[in-house]
Amino acid sequence: MTRSQRLSGQTRPRARSFRSTAVLGVLSLALLSACGGEATTAPETAGTPPASEATASETTRSEAPETDSSDFLALEDRFDARVGVYAVDTGTGREVSWRGDERFAYASTIKALAAAALLEKVGTAGLTKTVTIEESDIVSHSPVTETRVGQSMSLEEVCEAALTQSDNTAANVLFAELGGPEAFDAQLNALGDTGTTVSRIEPELNEALPGDPRDTTTPRASAQNLREYVFGEALDDEETAALTTWMKNTRTGDTLVRAELPDDWTVGDKSGGGMYGSRGDLAVVWPTDGAPLVISVLSSREEEDAGYDDRLVSGAAAAAVEQLRQTVGGQAAVSAPGPAPHPPMTPHSRAVSSFVCLDPFAISRPGAVRGMSEHC
């Protein structure tokens, strides 16, 4: 029996705020720990890349059956990479997390959140606004906007280009409409994100320098942002439909989260890739037999010009989904080695999340990131 044939789930209606629920979960676990409950941390494993960019790592499991960390450790060893995973069942609230609070470059995955933030700011009615595309605006990997120089594009067209074809100039238009990276960051803060830092625009945000917090997020933060936008009340139904339609129509994610899931499941995602082998995918998954799942998989390698293999992302996503849907009762969170715990996500604190796809140094170092400009 294949992994995709083993997956099944349950349903539950939308809820308003998911971060507040997560905070209560953390407090409950803390109380259990104070009463004699034991936190479990995944062991250091030879061959696993150091978490030099990490900010924190979840260290708790509930009374639910333990999530097997061997899948993620095996993937890290096989692909000589660090991978972070966070997946949540929106019906049950169950979670699977591996390096879920460690920092990774978000690259082009941030485009999904930028489009969501724009919808939150202007609504679908505001998408009729037009902007003129100038020659000076064009940056690397702009397959749509480079054909529209001197012409006008509606913000709806800009969002579609940024999400379905990962157009970098379109992404920069979104950042500008949001008031720039700092304003976008503040908007994510207000959403409740404490794990993302939005700092630059395309293509510089793909630098992914180890230890540099700029243009980074955590798997947990990015997934919870998307969950708030799609299943919370930040957007109305029409705005949510616009966002999820763009994500379902993306042309860059076929080899990532959706690759090892059942063919009859629906997936909407935004991929990203950058320097230091950075590769990720942020997705909503609609199984045929249960509530939607929200998944963030991010990864990195130690060398600046390291390539990436999409099978790392697809394998991590499939493992998380299988374990998530096998869990019975409570929260199942895998813990990875890392420093001090990350504080619970609360509104009005530092945050942001981003993911891009173009290697800004590809001209001087051809082939540094395999297929980056065509597939991100």
N, C-alpha and C positions, 0 to 999 in steps of 0.2 A: 504494500500500500504506500502510495506517495505521500509526502508531507501535505500537499494541497488537498488530498482526499481525506485527511484526518481532521481538518479544521471545521469547527461548528461554534454557534454562539446563541445569545439571548438579546432581547430588546428592551428599551426603556425610553420614555419621552425626554425632550430637551430639558435642561436645567439652566438656571440663571448664571450662577458663578461657581466655577470649578476650583478656583484657587483657594477660596475660603474653605471648601470641603477638604482640599489637600492639607491645609494648615491644621484643621481639626484632626486629620489622620495622623499628622506628625505629633501633635500634642498627645493623642491617645497612645501612640507608640512610646512616647516619653514616659507617660504614666505607667504603662506596662513594664517598661524597663526599670522604673523606680521601685516597682513591686516585685522585682526579681526576674523580669523578662530579659532575655539575652539578645543583643544585637549581633548579627552575623556579618562578617566581612570576607569577601573573596580573598583567597590567599595570593601572595605574590607568586608569579609563575615565570620560570625561565623562558626567555624568548619573547616576552610581552614588552612592547615598547614603553619607555617611561612616560608617565603622564605629566610632562613638563609644563603643559599649558593648563593643567587642571586647577580648578578652584575648590572643588569639593566632590564628595561621593556619598551617595546614600548608603547607610550601613544597617538598615533594618529590614526584617521580614516579619510578616504576620504569622498567625497560626495556620495559614494556608499551606498546602504542600510546597516544599521548597522549589524555587525555579532553578533549573539546571544551568550553571555557569559554563559548563564544558563546551557548549556550542559556541559561545562567544570567544572563549579562550582559544579554541581550535581555529576559529576564523582569524583571530589576530596572529596566531602562529603561522597559519598557512599563507597569509598575505603580507606578513611582516609589517603590520600596521596596528594602530590604535583605533578602536571602534567604540563609539558611544551609541546607545540605543535607549529610547524611551517609547513605550507603547501603552495606550490606555483604551480599555473598553468603555465606551461612553454610556453603555447601558448599566453595567455593574460597578463601574469605577475601578475595576481591577487594573493593576499596573505591572509591567515588566520593565525593569531598568538595569542597564549595565553601563557604568560610567555616565549615568544620567545627569550628573551635575558637574561634569568636567567640561572645560571650555574647548571649543573647536571653531575654526573659521566657518562662517555660514555661507560664504560665497553667494551664488545666485538663488539659493533657497529663500533669501530675504525678499526676493521679488514678490512672492506670494503674500507676505505680510505687508509689503508696501502697497500692493493693490488693495488689500483688505483695509488698511489704514486710510487710503484715499476714499474708498467707499464709505467708511465711517465718517469721514470729514465732509464729503460733498454729496453723498447719496447717489443713486443711479441717475437722477435728474442732472446732477453736475457733470456727468460723463459726456454730455453733449458739448461742453466747452472745447474749443479747438486751440491748438498750439502750432506755431510754425517751426518746422525742422530746418535749422540752418546747417550749412556745411561744417561750421566750427563746432557743432554739437556732436558730430559723429565720432564715436570711439570704436575700438575693436569689437568684433562680433555684433554687428547691427544689421542683420539680414533684411529687416523690414524697413527701418528708418532710413537706411542708406539709399533706398529707392524712392524716398519721399522728400529729398532735399529741395527746399524752396517751396514746398507744399504744406498744407495744413493737415493735421491729424486730430481727430477727436480724442478725448481722454479714454474713451472706451476702446478705440483702436490702439492706443498706447498701452493700455493694460493687457489687451489681448496679445500684442507683440511681445511684451515683457514676459508674460507667463507661458504662452504656447511655443514661442521660439527663442526665449531667453535673450531677447534683444537688449543689449546693454545701454544703448542710447535711450531707448524707451524707459529703462529703469531709472536713468538719470533724470528724465522728465518727471517721473513719479516722485523722486526725491525732492525735486524743485517744487512741485505742486504741494508737497507736504511741508515745505518751509526749510528744507535742507536736512542733513543727517541729525543735527541736534534736536530739531523740532520733531522729527520722526521718532527719535529715541525717547523724547518726552511723552509722545503719544503712546508708545508701548509701555512706558512707566505707568501711565494712568490706567492702562489695561490690567496692570498687576505684574508685569514682567520685571524680575530682578536679576535675570541671568544673561541678558543680551546687551551688547554695547555697539550702537550704530555710530560710526565715526567718519567714514569716507564714502565716496561714490565710485562708480565704475570707471576704469577697471582696477583702481588701486585697492579696492576692498578685498581683492583676491590674493593679496600678498601672503597672508597666513603665517607670519613670522612667529615661531615658537615663543611663548611667553608674553607676546604682545596681546593685550586684551581688546584692542581695536578690532571692530568688525568680527566679533565672535559671539557665540551663544552657547547654550548647553542643550543637549537633546530634550531634557525636560522643559526648559523655558520655551523653546521653539514650538514643541508640540502643544504645550498649554496655550500659547498665543493663538495657534491655529484653532484649537478647540474652542477658545473664547469667541473667536470670530465666526466660526461655522455653527456652533451649537449653543452659544451663549446669546446674550441680547445686545451685543455691541452693534450688530447689523440686523436690519429687518429681513423679512423673507426674500424680498426682491433683490436686495443687496447680496444676501448669502447665495442666492441662485446664480447671480452673475459671477461671483468668485469661484464657486464650485464648478461652473461650466467651463471657465477658463482653465482650471486645474485639470479637469477631466480631458480637455482637448490638448493638453501639452504634448509636444512632439519630442521631448528630450528625456523622458523617463521610462521608456519601455524595458530597459535592461536593469532597472533599479528595484524599488519596492514591489512593483507589480509583477516582476519577472517570474517569481516562484510561487505566486498565489494562484488560486483556482481561476481558470479562464472566465468563468461566469460571474466573478466578483467585479465590482466597479471600483476603480481607483482614480483619484485626482491627486496630482502631486506637483512639486516643483523641485527640480534637481539643482545641484550646484557643484562646482569644482574649482580648485585653485592650486596655488603653490604648495610645496611640502606634501604632495599626494593627497591634498584635501578633496574629499568627495562625499557628497551627502544627498539626501532626499527627504523632503517633508511631505507627508501624505495623509489623506483621509481615505479609508478603505470601507466600502459598503459591502459586507458579505451578503450572500443570498439568504442566510438563515439566522441573522442576528443583528444586534445594534452596530452602528458604525464604530470603527477603530481609528484612532489618530496615532500616527507613527512618525518619529524622527530618528533617522540614522545619520550619523556624522562620523567621519574618519580622517585620519592624518597619518603621515609617515615622517621619518626623521630627516630625510635629505631634501634640500630645497627643490631639486629638479626631479624628485621621485614621481613616477607615474602612479596610476591607480587602476584597480580592477573592479568593475561594477559588480562582480560576483560577491565581493565582500559585503556590499550594501544589500544586495538581494538576499544573500544567505542570512545576514543578521536580521533582516525584516521578517523573513519566513520563520526563523527560529523563535523570534519574539512573539509572533502571532500564534504559532503552535502552542507555545508555553502559556500564553495569555488565555487562550481558549480552553486549555486543559485544567487551569487552576479552578479549585472549588472553594469558594468562600474567602472573603477577606482580600487583602492586597498582597500580591506576590512581587517582591522587588528584589532583583539580583544586585548584590553590592560588589563594586570593584575597588581595588586598592586606590587610595587617594588621601589627601590631607584633610584638614578640619572640615566638618560638615558645613554645607551651604545653608544659609538661613532660609526659613520658609518664605515662599513668594508672597509678598503683600503689596498693595498698591502704593504708588508714589515713591518708588525707589528706583535706583539706576537700572536701566534695561535697554534691550534692543536685540534684533536678530537679523542676519543677512546671509545671503549665499549667492555667489556669482559664478560665472563659468569661464571667462577668458583669462588666459595666462598673459598678463601685461608685458611679460618679458619674452614672449614666444619668438619675436623677431630676432632678438639677440641670441636666443638659445632655442633653435628650432627643435620641435618635438619634446620639449621639456615636460609637458603634461600631455600624454597621449590623447589625441582627438579632442582636446579642450575646446578649440574654436568651433568644431562641428557638433559636438555632443556634450552639452552641459545642462 
